[in-house]
Amino acid sequence: MDIAALAKDVALFLTPFLPYLLKAGEKAAEEAGKELGGDAWERAKGLWSRLRPQIEAKPSAREAVTDAAAAPHDEDAQAALRLQLKKLLAESEELAREIERQWAAAQAAGVTIIASGERSVAAQNITGSTIITGDHNNVQSGKYNVKIDKVSGLAIGDNARVKQGGDDAE
């Protein structure tokens, strides 16, 4: 078992759910958590219920969870959470086996969609489409030429032009 990889995967998966998991039992938190994904929410609650007692018993782990919940997109907060999970899993072989089992079940159920970091993309069940990330991309497909630019946004159409700081871009 690769504890570091398991801690990384679980931390990335749980981070978007943490604000709701910390308010578990509140009706609004339950509904918001379900909006993130019904089966994924159930898997997150299962992982959290197993990890929570160990996290609450360790002040540094509690702080990492609180920080990650407050700033789910903060890479430093994610790294701190990942480190604390790695330590907890390394300390208890039983916990590590249980979390590994639950994580494998979540992956088998196909509920793992993680978008981490600024302007990241997560998707499920997309066919016949193209996803393009980055800045200053030119895409040509069929009738339309598409210009994607961080500053100007998106222009689609015949001879589409985007005004950009006094310059025209095609």
C-alpha contacts under 8 A as a table, 3 or more apart, distances in Angstrom:
res1	aa1	res2	aa2	distance
2	D	5	A	5.47
2	D	6	L	6.21
3	I	6	L	5.04
3	I	7	A	6.00
3	I	86	K	6.20
3	I	89	L	6.62
3	I	90	A	6.79
3	I	96	A	7.43
4	A	7	A	5.17
4	A	8	K	6.16
4	A	86	K	5.79
5	A	8	K	5.05
5	A	9	D	6.15
6	L	9	D	5.20
6	L	10	V	6.05
6	L	86	K	7.88
6	L	100	E	6.92
7	A	10	V	5.24
7	A	11	A	5.89
7	A	82	R	5.55
7	A	83	L	7.54
7	A	85	L	5.42
7	A	86	K	5.10
7	A	89	L	7.57
8	K	11	A	5.21
8	K	12	L	6.15
8	K	82	R	5.46
8	K	86	K	7.93
9	D	12	L	5.26
9	D	13	F	6.11
10	V	13	F	5.03
10	V	14	L	5.93
10	V	103	W	7.31
11	A	14	L	5.25
11	A	15	T	5.87
11	A	78	Q	6.92
11	A	81	L	6.41
11	A	82	R	5.44
11	A	85	L	7.36
12	L	15	T	5.53
12	L	16	P	7.79
12	L	78	Q	7.29
12	L	114	I	6.79
12	L	116	S	7.30
13	F	16	P	6.97
13	F	17	F	7.79
13	F	44	A	7.63
13	F	112	T	7.12
13	F	113	I	7.75
13	F	114	I	6.35
14	L	17	F	5.27
14	L	18	L	6.09
14	L	44	A	6.10
14	L	48	W	7.92
15	T	18	L	5.28
15	T	68	A	6.29
15	T	69	A	6.55
15	T	72	P	5.74
15	T	78	Q	7.33
16	P	19	P	7.16
16	P	69	A	7.45
16	P	72	P	5.96
17	F	20	Y	5.52
17	F	21	L	5.98
17	F	33	G	6.49
17	F	36	L	7.75
17	F	41	W	7.45
17	F	44	A	6.99
17	F	69	A	7.86
18	L	21	L	4.82
18	L	22	L	5.90
18	L	65	V	7.37
18	L	68	A	7.36
18	L	69	A	4.97
19	P	22	L	5.55
19	P	23	K	6.80
19	P	69	A	4.79
19	P	70	A	7.00
20	Y	23	K	5.12
20	Y	24	A	6.11
20	Y	29	A	4.94
20	Y	30	E	6.91
20	Y	32	A	7.09
20	Y	33	G	5.82
21	L	24	A	4.81
21	L	29	A	7.52
21	L	33	G	7.79
21	L	45	K	6.90
21	L	48	W	7.39
23	K	26	E	5.94
23	K	29	A	5.98
24	A	29	A	6.29
24	A	30	E	6.57
25	G	29	A	7.26
25	G	30	E	6.76
26	E	29	A	5.30
26	E	30	E	6.27
27	K	30	E	5.12
27	K	31	E	6.27
28	A	31	E	5.19
28	A	32	A	6.10
29	A	32	A	5.09
29	A	33	G	5.93
30	E	33	G	5.09
30	E	34	K	6.19
31	E	34	K	5.11
31	E	35	E	6.37
32	A	35	E	5.08
32	A	36	L	6.85
33	G	36	L	5.36
33	G	37	G	7.18
33	G	38	G	7.83
33	G	41	W	5.90
34	K	37	G	5.25
34	K	38	G	4.79
34	K	41	W	5.65
35	E	38	G	6.80
36	L	40	A	7.42
36	L	41	W	6.76
37	G	40	A	5.08
37	G	41	W	5.62
38	G	41	W	5.16
38	G	42	E	6.45
39	D	42	E	5.08
39	D	43	R	6.24
39	D	111	V	6.58
40	A	43	R	5.02
40	A	44	A	6.04
40	A	106	A	7.55
40	A	111	V	5.23
40	A	112	T	7.18
41	W	44	A	5.00
41	W	45	K	6.14
42	E	45	K	5.12
42	E	46	G	6.26
43	R	46	G	5.04
43	R	47	L	6.26
43	R	102	Q	7.73
43	R	106	A	6.21
44	A	47	L	5.20
44	A	48	W	5.97
45	K	48	W	5.00
45	K	49	S	5.97
46	G	49	S	5.24
46	G	50	R	6.52
46	G	102	Q	7.69
47	L	50	R	5.34
47	L	51	L	6.21
47	L	99	I	6.63
47	L	102	Q	6.74
47	L	103	W	7.81
48	W	51	L	5.02
48	W	52	R	5.51
49	S	52	R	5.40
49	S	53	P	7.57
50	R	53	P	7.00
50	R	95	L	7.85
50	R	99	I	7.56
51	L	54	Q	5.67
51	L	55	I	6.17
51	L	95	L	7.91
52	R	55	I	5.00
52	R	56	E	5.95
53	P	56	E	5.23
53	P	57	A	6.22
54	Q	57	A	5.13
54	Q	58	K	6.56
54	Q	88	L	7.23
55	I	58	K	5.39
55	I	59	P	7.56
55	I	61	A	5.18
55	I	62	R	5.49
55	I	88	L	7.89
56	E	59	P	6.82
56	E	61	A	7.20
56	E	62	R	5.56
57	A	62	R	7.83
58	K	61	A	5.37
58	K	62	R	6.24
59	P	62	R	4.99
59	P	63	E	6.14
60	S	63	E	5.12
60	S	64	A	6.22
60	S	84	Q	7.29
61	A	64	A	5.03
61	A	65	V	6.24
61	A	81	L	7.01
61	A	84	Q	5.32
61	A	85	L	7.50
62	R	65	V	5.23
62	R	66	T	6.21
63	E	66	T	5.06
63	E	67	D	6.07
64	A	67	D	5.14
64	A	68	A	6.08
64	A	77	A	6.62
64	A	80	A	5.66
64	A	81	L	4.92
64	A	84	Q	7.13
65	V	68	A	5.12
65	V	69	A	6.04
65	V	81	L	6.05
66	T	69	A	5.14
66	T	70	A	6.17
67	D	70	A	5.11
67	D	71	A	6.15
67	D	72	P	7.98
67	D	77	A	5.81
68	A	71	A	5.14
68	A	72	P	4.98
68	A	73	H	7.93
68	A	74	D	7.28
68	A	77	A	4.92
68	A	78	Q	5.87
68	A	81	L	6.79
69	A	72	P	5.51
71	A	74	D	5.41
71	A	77	A	6.98
72	P	77	A	7.32
72	P	78	Q	7.14
73	H	78	Q	7.67
73	H	116	S	6.84
73	H	117	G	5.99
73	H	118	E	7.36
74	D	77	A	5.32
74	D	78	Q	6.35
74	D	117	G	7.74
75	E	78	Q	4.97
75	E	79	A	6.07
75	E	117	G	7.15
76	D	79	A	4.99
76	D	80	A	6.19
77	A	80	A	5.13
77	A	81	L	6.24
78	Q	81	L	5.11
78	Q	82	R	6.06
79	A	82	R	4.96
79	A	83	L	6.14
80	A	83	L	5.13
80	A	84	Q	6.26
81	L	84	Q	5.15
81	L	85	L	6.13
82	R	85	L	5.17
82	R	86	K	6.08
83	L	86	K	5.03
83	L	87	K	6.25
84	Q	87	K	5.09
84	Q	88	L	6.23
85	L	88	L	5.06
85	L	89	L	6.06
86	K	89	L	5.21
86	K	90	A	6.04
87	K	90	A	5.09
87	K	91	E	6.15
88	L	91	E	5.18
88	L	92	S	6.52
88	L	95	L	7.99
89	L	92	S	5.44
89	L	93	E	6.66
89	L	95	L	6.10
89	L	96	A	4.73
90	A	93	E	6.63
90	A	96	A	7.13
92	S	95	L	5.23
92	S	96	A	6.20
93	E	96	A	4.99
93	E	97	R	6.11
94	E	97	R	5.21
94	E	98	E	6.26
95	L	98	E	5.14
95	L	99	I	6.08
96	A	99	I	5.22
96	A	100	E	5.95
97	R	100	E	5.03
97	R	101	R	6.10
98	E	101	R	5.05
98	E	102	Q	6.20
99	I	102	Q	5.06
99	I	103	W	5.93
100	E	103	W	5.06
100	E	104	A	6.06
101	R	104	A	5.17
101	R	105	A	6.27
102	Q	105	A	5.07
102	Q	106	A	6.22
103	W	106	A	5.01
103	W	107	Q	6.20
104	A	107	Q	5.11
104	A	108	A	6.08
105	A	108	A	5.02
105	A	109	A	6.16
106	A	109	A	5.11
106	A	110	G	6.47
106	A	111	V	5.95
106	A	112	T	6.90
107	Q	110	G	5.05
107	Q	111	V	6.14
107	Q	112	T	5.91
108	A	111	V	7.86
113	I	122	A	6.17
113	I	123	A	7.01
113	I	124	Q	7.39
114	I	122	A	6.08
115	A	120	S	5.41
115	A	121	V	5.50
115	A	122	A	4.95
116	S	120	S	5.97
117	G	120	S	5.60
120	S	133	T	7.91
121	V	133	T	7.93
123	A	126	I	6.92
126	I	129	S	6.58
134	G	137	N	6.88
135	D	148	I	6.86
135	D	149	D	5.40
135	D	150	K	5.35
136	H	147	K	7.40
136	H	148	I	5.69
136	H	149	D	4.48
136	H	150	K	6.65
137	N	147	K	6.30
137	N	148	I	5.22
137	N	149	D	6.56
138	N	145	N	7.63
138	N	146	V	6.09
138	N	147	K	4.97
138	N	148	I	6.32
139	V	145	N	6.09
139	V	146	V	5.08
139	V	147	K	6.40
139	V	148	I	7.83
140	Q	144	Y	6.48
140	Q	145	N	4.67
140	Q	146	V	6.15
141	S	144	Y	5.90
141	S	145	N	6.42
141	S	146	V	8.00
142	G	145	N	7.83
143	K	158	D	7.23
144	Y	156	I	6.52
144	Y	157	G	5.40
144	Y	158	D	5.86
144	Y	159	N	7.96
145	N	156	I	6.63
145	N	157	G	6.78
145	N	158	D	7.17
145	N	159	N	7.37
145	N	160	A	7.27
146	V	154	L	7.14
146	V	155	A	5.93
146	V	156	I	5.25
146	V	157	G	7.45
146	V	160	A	7.57
147	K	154	L	5.98
147	K	155	A	5.77
147	K	156	I	7.35
147	K	169	A	7.90
147	K	170	E	6.59
148	I	152	S	7.54
148	I	153	G	5.90
148	I	154	L	4.95
148	I	155	A	7.08
149	D	152	S	5.31
149	D	153	G	5.26
149	D	154	L	6.65
150	K	153	G	5.82
151	V	164	Q	7.60
152	S	162	V	6.57
152	S	163	K	7.27
152	S	164	Q	6.16
154	L	162	V	7.81
155	A	160	A	5.75
155	A	161	R	6.52
155	A	162	V	6.20
156	I	160	A	5.72
157	G	160	A	5.01
159	N	170	E	7.21
160	A	170	E	6.35
161	R	168	D	6.47
161	R	169	A	5.71
161	R	170	E	5.00
162	V	168	D	6.00
162	V	169	A	5.45
162	V	170	E	6.73
163	K	166	G	6.53
163	K	167	D	6.12
163	K	168	D	4.95
163	K	169	A	6.55
164	Q	167	D	5.16
164	Q	168	D	5.96
164	Q	169	A	6.90
